[in-house]
Amino acid sequence: MLLVRWLCLLLFLQPAATVAHEIPQQLQGDWTVTHLIPTQTISCWGKRDAQRLLRTTLHYGTDSFRWKDHAVPGTQVTVQSMSAIQFHDEYSGGGAADSQIDFAQLGIRAPSVTIVKLSHADADITGATVEIPGDWALLKDNNTIILSVCNLYFEAHRR
């Protein structure tokens, strides 16, 4: 009986994710990547790769997104709300020398955030990752999103 209660508690504490067919309205539109956020993370991208993302534009439609010449139609959309603790635990490493990321590093003062993940076929942007910039977006506020690419975090603003 104790095991059943423990499992129920673990399921309750897991962040709820919703699979949708459309990109949330708050994310739709054009966004310009303005800067790299300094964090305590280990990345597969170098400085040159990171610089290529700055000042570029992301476009999110109702069911697709685009960065430069990489257009991704008909994506599966996962929308998830996470608390500060859940976010740290999900996106930080487990060891003392591993990547550590939290709301404070990202300039987030809210108790929770919404993360939008867009599924797509693997892409070869730099040879170091299959991600496409913009396929993971954290909704910081109505005019600011945070992107994660290869464990680097970038801020983008609505155009």
N, C-alpha and C positions, 0 to 999 in steps of 0.2 A: 504494500500500500504506500509506503514511503517512497518507493521508486516511482510509482505512478504520479504522485504529487510533485516530485522533483522534475520529472519529464514535462508535466503540464506547465510548471513554472518556467522551464527553459524555453518551451514553445511560446509562452506568453511574452517573454523578454526579447525574442527575436524580432528584428525590425520587419514590419509588414511591407511587402512589396506587391504592387499592382501591375499586372501586365495589361498594356493598353494598345490600341491600334493607332492612336493619334498622339503626336507630340503635344504636351500641355501648352495651352494658350500663352501662359506666362513666358515660355521659352521661344515661341514662334517670332520670327523676324530676323533682322540682321544685327550682328554683334561684332565689335572690333576688339581684338586681343590687345590689351594695353600694356601689360607688364607681367614679368615672371615674379611670383611671390617667393621670397626667401623662406625655405623650410628646412627641416632636419630629416631629409629623405635621401635615399640612395636611388639614383636613376640610371637607366640604360641610355639616356640621351646625354650628349655633351653640350657645351655652351653654343657651338655652331648650330646644332639641331634646334636648340631652344630659341635662338635668335631668329630662325626662319619662321617661327610662329608669330612673333610680334608684329603688330600693325596689319595682320591679315584679317579677313572677314569670314565669319561663319554665317551661314543662312539656314534657318530652321523653318520648314514648311509644316503643314499639318501631318504629313506622313513621310517626310524625307529630310535629309540635311546635306549641306555641302560645305566643304572647305577647299579652297583653291579649285583644282580640276577634279577633285574627288567628290562626286555626287553619289549619294546613297539613297536610292528610292525604296519605298516599302519596308521600312525598318520595323522591327518589333521593339516596342517601347516598354521599359520597366521604370515605374515611378516608385520611389521608396523614401520614407521619412525616417530620419535617424537623429537620436539624441547625441549630445557631445560625447558621452561615454561610448555609445555604440559606434560612432564614427571613428573615434580613436582606436578602439579595439579591432574594428574591421580593416582599417587602412594603415595601421602601424605594425611593425614587426614585433616578435615576441621577445627578442633578446636585447641586452643592453646596447649592443653595437648596431642594432637594426634601425631602419627608418622609423621615425616617430612623427606623427602628424596630428594636429588637434585644431579645434576651432580658433584658439588664440592666434596661432601662426597664420591662419587664413583671414584674420580680422573679423570673425563672426561672433557677434554678441548674443544672438538668439539661442534659446535652449535646444532647438532642433532645426534641421534643414531638410529640404527636399532634394533628392538626387535623381536625375534622369539618366538612364543608360539606354543607348540605342544599339541594337544588335545589327551586325553586318558581316559580310564575308571578310576574311583576312585581307589586309592591305599592306603594301610595302612602301611605307613613307620614307624611312631612312635605312631600312635593313635591320634595325634594332628592335622594332616593334611591329605588331599587326594592327595597332590602334590607328584610328583616324582622329585628328584633333576635333573635338566637339562631340565624340561619341559617349562621353561621360561629362555631364554638366551638373554642377551644384547650384541651386537657385539661392543666391545670397540675398538679393532683394529684387524689386521690380525692374531695375535697370542694371544690375550687376550679376554676372555668373562667374563661377570658378570652373576651369577646365583642368582635368588631370590627364597628362599624357606621359607615359613612361615614368610615372611617379614624380613628375614635376607638376607644379600647380601654377596656373596662369589666370589672371583676372581679365574679363572681357566686359565691355559696356555696350548697352543698346545704342544703335545708330539712329 
